[in-house]
Amino acid sequence: MKATHNGWYVLYVKSRYERKVYEALQNLSIEAFLPLIKEQRKWSDRKKIVEKPLFPSYVFVNINSSLDFYKTLAVNGACMYIRFGMEYAKISEQEISKIKLLINKEYITNIEVGDMLPKIGDLMEISSGPLSGLNCKVVKVNNEHKIIVQIEALQQNITATVPSSYLFNKLTA
């Protein structure tokens, strides 16, 4: 794939450098997206809500020119663009929007990321709310309904808890 193509690419960064790389890209006026989720951490003496990257070691970068493509790689902490075979992992604007939607809604909780598809579950469609029309795979865990939203370009899944009243229409089993 040519580096001159426009669009969202996945930049692999050093461990725990996600925020530093994101801020450096912002300073270079390169559009970047670092999805963060809130997680409660528990220590022996206290509990605290911390933000952590949804995809550890990944920063999404919107490339507009070949110059941006290479400037991004020059940022301290940036390692390489993610590739599958000979193709760079390119994320559609729609998939970026889905990720933004999932991480910005208060009623969606317990967000997790995994690369393994569940072995059982039904394919459903969300019928109401801001995620209306989104196809998902449902897994029932501890009487909670969890949706699996597959982000195909990353070969990853996002798991989040959504009210079961928002789910309908078994598509396939």
N, C-alpha and C positions, 0 to 999 in steps of 0.2 A: 504494500500500500504506500502511496506517495505521502510524504510528510506535508505536502502543500494542501491536502484536503482540509476543509473546514469541518469543525464539529467537536464534540466532547470526547476526550480520550482519558484513559486511566493512567495516572502517573504513580509508579511505585516509589515510595520514599523510605528512608531509614526508619527503623522502629522508634516510635515516640517522637518523630519529627514532623508529624502531620500538620500541627498548628504552625510551626516555624516555616515550613514550606508554603503553606496556604497564605500566611501573612507576607512572605517574600514575593509571592506571585501577585498579590494585591498591590504591593509597592511598585511592581513592574507594570501595572495596569493590564495584567493578564487575568481574564475572568476565570475564577476557580470556584469549586464547590467542595466543601468538607462537611459531609453530613455528621452531625454530632447527636448523641442520645444521652439522656440523663439516666444515671444509675445510682442506686443507693449503695454506698460502701459502708461496711460495718467494721469498726475497730473495737478493741476491748473496752475502750472508755467512751466512745461516741459513734454516732452515725452521721454521715454526710452525703449530700447529693453531689455527684461529680459528673462532668460531661466527658464522654469518651467517643472516639471515632466509631461510626457504625461499621466501616470497613477499615480495620487496622492496616496501616501502611499504604493506603490508597488516598489520593487526592484527584478529583475530577477536574480536568482543565479544558476550557473551550478554546480551541486553536483556530486562529483566523488567518495565519500566514506561516510560511516555513520558518520565518524569523522567530515567531512565537514558539514554534515547536522546539527549536534549538535553545532559545533563551530559557525556556522552562527547565531544560536538562542541566543548565548551568547553575541553577539555584542550589545553595548548600543544603544537602539532605536529599535532594532528588536523585534517584538512581537510574530509572529507565521507564519507558512506557511498557505497559503490560501487553503481551502479544499471545495469541493462540495460533501456533504454527507460524506462518509468514505474515499473518494479518494482525495489525494493531487492534486492541480491544477498543471499539468505538461505541459510545453510548448514545442512543437517540435522545432528542430533546424530551420526548414523551416519557422515557424511562427516568430521566433526571427529574422531571415533574412528579412522577410517581413517588420517587424517593423523598422529595421535598414535602409532598403531601403527607406521607406516612410519618415523617419525623416532626411535623409541625402541628399535629392534632392531639389535643389533650386526652381524648377518649381512647386513643390507641396506646396501649401500654405493653410492657414486657417485650420490647422489640429485641430480636435476636437475629443474627445472621448465620447461615450455614450453607455448605455446598452440597449437602446430601439431600436428595429428595425423600420425602417420607414414603414408607412402603405401603401404607394404607391411607385412605382419605377420599373424600368426594371433591370433585371440581364444582365450584359454585360461582355465582355472580353476586356481587354486592348490589342490593336493590335501592338503597337510599343513603343519604348522607353525602359528604364530599367525595367519597370513594365510589360513588354510584357508577356501575358499568364495568368495574374492575373484576376480572376473572381471578379466582384464587383457589387454592387447595386448602381444605379445612381439616384440622387435626383436633380431636377432642382430648384435652389433657386436664385432669383434675376439675372436671365440669366447666372448663372454660373453652370457648371456641377460639381457635387460633387460625389465622389465615397465613398462607404461604404465597407470597408474591414473587414469581420467578423473574429475575432480571437476566434475560437470556445472554446479553452481550458479555456479562461478567461471569456467567455460569455460577451464579450465587442465588440464594433465596433470602427473603426478608420475612421474619416471623413476627407477628404482632397480634395482640388480643383486640378483637372487635366485637361489639354487641351482636349476639346471635340473631336479633331481630332484623339486622341489616343484610342477612344472607338469605338467598332463595335460589330456586331453579337448579336442580341437579343437572349438570351438563353431561357428564359421563362419569363412569365409575372406574 
